[in-house]
């Protein structure tokens, strides 16, 4: 019997791992960064998928803050 996989997209990574573990799933975490460079902030789950025999779940996480050192698309004072 397969165990349902909770939707943890948008959750803090640590909380998402706790939820998955409590449901009996094993997590594989993949960290990603945008091409613009390093970002500060909390790690949040942006994608999840089953990657192996039940119950292995891949969680893809990224930081939810702003890039270090300035704005993404120039000045806001125009």
Phi, psi and omega in degrees: 000133181275140178271132179301144179259118179290151177275112181246014179298130182094347180282153169303139186302316181298317179296317180300317178296320178298315181299313181297317180297317179297333179272000177091013180263150172260137182252142168244125184255132175240125178261141180228152176229152179287159179297340182289346179128188184290143181238143175264161177129178180286148175282126179236148178284126179248347178201149175217149177197154175284134183236000181197195178299144180310130014242054181267124182236130175270128175248122176260126184235150177218159177284146185255017182261201179261157178298148176293136171090009175146191184279160179286318189232046176086189185287147176271346179270097181242000000 
